[in-house]
Amino acid sequence: MSSSNRGAASFASLTPNNLGTVRKLNSVLFPIKYSEKFYTDILLPEVDDFCKLVYYNDVPVGTICCRLETKDGQVSLYLMTMGILAPYRSRQLGSASLKLVLDAAATHTKPKIDRIYLHVQISNVDAKRFYERHGFMQVGVHENYYKKIEPRDAWILEKRTTVEVTE
């Protein structure tokens, strides 16, 4: 896990051994308590490319966790959580994490991923801006998405993966 260049982001796959670290980070980063199913699902082999622990100089400082969803023959990658601890923000770690997942989604062929989407609490304008800078567009508002936090509504942001038609 060591890297020679100072200030570098690196990523580790999630394992039962580092799941405690993920839990700890999530409890600090997000105002929501995640279910046991969430923690079981992020260890599944098919999401290995899309669920990572984010390190900065070998210190775990964030997480990114996604799940694959299939509906009407279309495969979506749902970005469940992405967060970087406050002292480590503005160091391109969020961008690097998102790029890792976007690149993995673009090259994923079994199944081919049609889109990536996520929810952002409507009070979190900074997060919305961050995703828009990375090519996401608001496609709707999910009312009462959050049950236990205010405001309850969330923006739905989406990014289509590039579709190449070859005949």
N, C-alpha and C positions, 0 to 999 in steps of 0.2 A: 504493500500500500504506500510505501514511501516514494516520493517524487523529488527529483533533484532541483527542479525550478521552484524557487520560493513563490508563495502566493498562488499555487496552482490548485485548480479544482480537480478532484478525482472522484470516481464513483465506485461503489461496491454493490454487488448483487445482495438482495435480502436473503438472509438465512435464519434458521431458528436461533443461531448464536448472536446475531445482531438485532433481533427483533425487539429486545428490551430497549435498545438505543432508539429505535424507531418510535416505540411507544412513548418514551421520555420526551423526544423531540416533538411529537404530535401534541402531547399534553401542554407543552410550552407554546407551541406555534398556533394552535387552533382552539377556538372557544367551544369545541364540540368533543364529546367523548365517543370514540369509535368502538364499534362492536367487535366481539371476538371473531365474527365472520370476516370482517374487514381484514384483520391480522392473519387469518388463515388464507384468505384469497390472495393477498399480496405475496405469498410465498409460492404460489402455483407456478410450475415451470413455464407455462405459456405467456406469463407476464414478466418473465425475468428481464427482458429488454426494456420494460416500461416501468419498473419499480426499482428505485435505487436509493442508496444512502449517499448523501453528498458530503464530501470531505474537503476541508481547506487546510492545507499544510498538515495532513494526517489527522485532523480533528473533525469528528462528525458534526456538521453544522446545519444539515437540512435533509429533507426527504422529497422524493417525487414518487407518487403511486398512481398507477392507472389500472383500468380493467378493460377487457375486450367485451363488446356487446354486439349481438347479431339480432337484427330486426328486419323483417321483409327482405332477407337476402343481402342486406347492407351491413357491413362491419364497421362499427365505430370504436374508437379508442376514447374512453371516458377518463379524463384527467380528474381523479378524485381529490388528491391533495398535492400541493407543492408549497414548500415553505423553507425559508432560510432564517436562521436566528438573527435577530435585529443587529447585533454588532458586526455581522458579516455581510450585511446587505450592501448594495452599490459596489460590489466587487465582481460583477458579471456572473455570479454563481447561479442565480435564477435563470439567466439567459443561457448559460452553459447547460444547465439541467434540462431546460425546455428544448434546446437544440438537440441534445442527446436523444430525447424521446421523439421529437419530430423526425430526425434522421432515421431512427429505428422504425418508425411508422411508415416512412416513405419507402424503405427497402424491404418491409415485411410483405411476404407474398402468400404465405399460408396461414390464415387467409389474408387477402389483400384488404388493407384498411382504407375505407372511403372517406372518413372524416375523423377529426379529433374535436371533442367538445368538452365544456366545463361550465361550472356555475361560479359566479362571483357575487358576493353579497352586495346589494345596491349601494351600500354606504362606502364600499371599498373602491373608490375612484382610481387610486394608484394602481391597484391590481388590474383593473379593467384596462387602463392605459398601457400597462406592461404587456398584456396579452395582445392588445391592438397593435402595438409596435412590432409584434412578432407574427402579424398577419391574421390574427383572429378577428372576426366580425360579430357584432351583437346580432343574434337571430331571434331573440325573444326575451320575455321576462317570465320567470316561474314564480307565481305568487305563493306565499306561505311555504316556500321551499324549506326554510329553517324553522324548526318547531320550537326551539328553546332559546333562540337569540333574536334580538331586534337590531335593525329591521329584518323582517322575515323573508322579504322578497329577494330574488337573485336574478342577475342578468344571465342569460344563456349565451355563451360565446362559442363560436365554431370556426374551424379552419378545415377546408377541404384539402385532402391530399391530392397532389397533381394526378390528373387522369390522362394517361397516354393511350390513344386508340391506335392499335396497329392492325392493319387489315392484311 
